[in-house]
């Protein structure tokens, strides 16, 4: 169980637990111009809840393929102050996108499976949550985003730094152009392990915003990390 300022998340029935990646994605994603969003692979519902807290008029559909995780996400939403903003759907994301009205969302957000090159985890549920070969691949995620997003709509993801080029190329081929990329370092001396990427459905911008966040400084949350998550962490 994880307590945040305005909600509590239970994740004991979810393959992927609450972690820094999800918190970063939820805190970093800008949904100020969005009215309708979809969280693909919501897990316990963390990112959807963070977006609902920060953007009170945003309506979010949280899609999760694992029935048990979806049930727990629905419970987390129901027990939060934001149950009027979030609808949890237990479904395969590809099937969900095929049955939704095309170009009907302003924002797609996802913390997708990312162990592309490693061995599959032995647990099938965990494999689906963490491995592109067993779960949702990058190309499939781009397909879903292009189907669901209106022209100018946004896609926000967090992925491993070593997958940046691959994912960027896939998105470009789908008509998704990079607007903003933020490298994530645990500490200043360590290499970049994660990257937050923000695309839009449309032509490439004249310039792409590139910056970074260092999470820890002298054993404590860095000022930039603390500032990013100030509305959520206790």
N, C-alpha and C positions, 0 to 999 in steps of 0.2 A: 504494500500500500504506500502511495506517495501523496503527501499533502502539499497542495499549492495554495496560493493566497485565497483563491475563490472557489476551488473545487478539489476533490480527492479522487485519485485514480487507483483502482484495484486492477492488478494484472496477473494474478496467480493462475488464471485459466487461458492465458495468451502465450503463444510460442515466443514472441518477441516482447521483452519486458520494457518498461519505461527506461529510457537512456538519454544520454546527452544529445545524440543525433536528432531524436524527435523533439526535444526541447528547443534545440537550435532552430530547427525548421519552423516550428510553430511561432517562435519569437521573432524570427527574421523575415518571414513572409509578409509582404505588404499587400493587404486586401482592401485598402482604403477606397478603391474605385469599384469594388466587386459587390454584387448583390446576391449572386448564387455561386457557390463553390462546391466542389466534390473532393473528398479526401479518399484517395485510392489506397487500399490496404491500411485501413485505419487502426487495426490492432485493438488496443484497449480504448481508443478514442482520444488519445492525448492531444494530437495536433488539432483535431476538430474542436475540442474544448478550448484550447488556447486561442484559436481564431475567433470562436464565438465570444469569448471574454473580451478580446480587444476590439472586436467590430460588432457592436450590438445589433445592427440591422442586417448582418450577413446571415443568409440561410445556407446551411451546409448539409450535404448528403454524404454520409460516411459509409464507404463500401468495404466489406471485409468478407473474404472467401471462407474463412474458417468459422463454422457455426458457433462454436463455443466462445471464441474470441468476440464474435459479433454480439453474442448474448451479453457478455461482460461489458462490452462497450456501451450497449444500450442501457445497462444498469448504471454505469458510470454517468451517462448523460442524464438519465432520469433523476438521479440523486443530486445533480448539479443545478445551479441557477439558470442554466442555458438550455433546458430541455425543449423549449419552444423554438430554438434555432436549429437543432440538429436532428436529422432523421438517419438512423442506422439501418443499412440494408445488408442482409446476409446473402451475398451473391458473388459470383465470379465477375471480375471487373470487365472482362471482354464482353460477356453476355449482358451485363448491365449497360455498357455503352451502346451495344447493338439495339437495345430496346428503348433507350432514351431518345428524346428529340435531339437531333443534331444541332450543333452550334447554339446550345441553350445555357451554357455556363460561362461565367466570367473568369473563373479560376479553377485550375486543377492543381492539387498539392499531393505529393507522395514522397514517402520514405521507402523507396523500392528495394527489392532484393538486390544484394550487391556482391555476394560471393561468386563471381563469375568463373574464376579460374581455380578455385579450391575444390577439394573433394566434398561431395554432398554430405551434410550432417546426417547421422543415422536415423534420427527421428523424422518421420515423414512430414509432420506438421511444421516442425522447425525448418525443414528443408524448403517447404513452400514459402515460408516467411522470409528466408534469408538467401536463397540461391536462385539465380535467374533461370537455371536449367530446369528447376522443379516448379518454380512459381512464375511470376510475371517478368518477362524479359524487357529490356530497354526498348526494343522495337515495338513491342506490344503496348508499352506505356505511351510511346509517342503516337501510335495509332489511336489509342483511346483519347489522348489529349486533343489531337486534331479533330476527332469526331465530335467531342463534347464542347470544345471551346468556340465561342463566337469569334469573328474576326477581331483581332486586337486583344483577345483573351490571353491570360497568363498561365504558365506552368512553372511551379516551384518545386525543386527537388533537393535532396542532399544525397550525394554519392561519394564513393572513394575517389581520391584525387587521381589515382592511376586509371580510372575509367572516364575521366573528363573528356579526352579527345574522342573516344568511341561514342559516348553519349551525345556530345556536341554534333558530331557528324550525322548521327541518326536523326537528331532533331532538325538539323538543316535540311536533310532530305525530305522531311515531312512538312517543311514550311514553317518551322519554329525557329525564331532567331533569338540569340542570346542578348539579354539586356544588362544583366548584373551577375557577377561571380564573386564569391567570397571564400577565400581559402581559410581553412581551420587548422590551427596548430594547437597541440596540447600545451606546450611551453615553447618559448622563443627558440631554443636550441634544437628542437625536434623538427623533422621534416613535416610537410603538410600531408595529412592523412585523409581529410574530408574536404569537400567543396560544396557550397550552396550555390545553386544555379537557378536563374530566373529568366525564362524565355517568354516571348509573346508570339502569337499567331499572326505573322506579317513579315514585312521586309526588314532586313537588318538595320539597326540604328547607325547613325554616323559614328558614334563612339559607344563602347561597352564599359560600364563601370566595373572596376576591379579593385578589391580591397581584401583585407584579411582580419581575422580575429584570433588572438592568442588567449586561450582559455584560463590558464593559471599563471600567476606571478608570485614568486616567493611563497608557494604553498597555499595561496588563496586565489579565489576567483579574481581575474584581472578586472580592471575598471571597465573595459569595453564589454566584457562578457557580463559582468554584473549589471551594467546599464542596459544591455540588450534584454536581459531577463528580469528586469526590476519589477515588472507587473505580475510576475508568476512565482518565482522562488520565495519561500518564507525567509 
